[in-house]
Amino acid sequence: MDQQRGAHLSSNLIKKLSCSDIDAMGLDAMASIPMKANLSLMQSTDQQIDLIEKALASHCQQHPGFPLLKSVAGIGDVLATVILLETGSIERFKDVGNYVSYCRCVSSMHTSNGKKKGEGNTKNGNRFLAWAYVEAANFAIRYSEVAKKFYQRKKAKRNGIVAIKAVAHKLARACFHMLKTGEVFSVERCFT
């Protein structure tokens, strides 16, 4: 479209196009055929994504941890699904420290006598869980006053990135205990 018309269409407008709309543009066959092929691929991919999302939603909503995770401020359907699927069986983690390390919510610095002696493997763990807990932390400070106060205390001492990671760390610890014991989320216990 950009090459033939010099006009840019937003992705929302492209998704609404049909093959007859492309024919009505009056483009030559060498331009319209690839446009129709790309449109067909986009539409079929969207259909497959919808099927996968529906299957995952029905699978995860039957898990006993799903409503527990949704009770956390900042975790909705999508983040609860990601956390459940990426965590797998919570019993495979010996304790909460192993889980938050797997979620990339702790630093991997090696110190001796207060001096930095090196760093561990910062890429070790699950990047999708790291993303999910950082997203949950961003939503938590938006919707929970207690989480927001904790974030502001941490931000005053360090910076915003470290503060968000600290909130994500607290949420990961809380989610571990919730999935392990079946208890509902308590914001006061999490951020005190």
BELSULBEL-V819505 format. One record per backbone hydrogen bond with DSSP energy under -0.5 kcal/mol. CO is the residue of the C=O (numbers start at 0). NH is the residue of the N-H. E is the energy in kcal/mol with one decimal. If there is no record, write none. Layout:
CO_NH_E, CO_NH_E
This chain:
0_4_-2.5, 0_5_-0.8, 0_6_-0.8, 1_5_-0.9, 9_13_-2.1, 10_14_-2.2, 11_15_-0.8, 12_16_-0.5, 13_16_-1.2, 17_21_-1.7, 18_22_-2.2, 19_23_-2.0, 20_24_-0.5, 21_24_-0.9, 21_26_-0.6, 22_25_-1.4, 27_30_-1.3, 27_31_-2.3, 28_32_-2.2, 30_34_-1.2, 31_35_-2.5, 32_36_-2.3, 33_37_-2.5, 34_38_-2.2, 35_39_-2.5, 36_40_-2.3, 37_41_-2.4, 38_42_-2.3, 39_43_-2.3, 40_44_-2.4, 41_45_-2.3, 42_46_-1.8, 43_47_-2.2, 44_48_-2.5, 45_49_-2.2, 46_50_-2.0, 47_51_-2.3, 48_52_-2.7, 49_53_-2.2, 50_54_-2.2, 51_55_-2.6, 52_56_-2.4, 53_57_-2.3, 54_58_-2.0, 55_59_-2.9, 56_60_-2.1, 57_61_-0.6, 58_61_-0.7, 59_62_-1.3, 62_65_-1.3, 62_66_-0.5, 63_67_-0.5, 64_68_-2.6, 65_69_-2.1, 66_70_-0.7, 67_70_-0.8, 68_71_-1.5, 71_74_-2.0, 73_75_-0.6, 75_79_-2.3, 76_80_-2.1, 77_81_-2.5, 78_82_-2.7, 79_83_-2.5, 80_84_-2.6, 81_85_-2.6, 82_86_-2.0, 83_87_-2.0, 88_91_-1.4, 89_92_-1.5, 91_93_-0.5, 94_98_-1.4, 95_99_-2.5, 96_100_-1.7, 97_101_-2.1, 98_102_-1.8, 99_104_-2.7, 100_103_-1.5, 101_125_-3.4, 107_119_-4.0, 108_110_-0.5, 109_116_-3.5, 109_117_-0.8, 111_114_-1.6, 114_111_-2.3, 117_109_-3.1, 119_121_-1.1, 120_123_-1.3, 124_126_-0.7, 125_129_-1.9, 126_130_-2.2, 127_131_-2.4, 128_132_-2.5, 129_133_-1.9, 130_134_-2.5, 131_135_-2.5, 132_136_-2.1, 133_137_-2.2, 134_138_-2.1, 135_139_-2.7, 136_140_-2.3, 137_141_-0.6, 138_142_-1.9, 139_143_-2.6, 142_144_-0.5, 143_147_-2.0, 144_148_-2.1, 145_149_-2.1, 146_150_-2.6, 147_151_-2.4, 148_152_-2.2, 149_153_-2.3, 150_154_-2.8, 151_155_-1.9, 152_156_-1.2, 153_157_-2.4, 158_162_-2.0, 159_163_-2.4, 160_164_-2.1, 161_165_-1.9, 162_166_-2.0, 163_167_-2.6, 164_168_-2.2, 165_169_-2.1, 166_170_-2.4, 167_171_-2.5, 168_172_-2.2, 169_173_-2.4, 170_174_-2.7, 171_175_-2.2, 172_176_-2.1, 173_177_-2.4, 174_178_-2.7, 175_179_-2.2, 176_180_-2.6, 177_181_-2.5, 185_189_-1.8, 186_190_-2.1
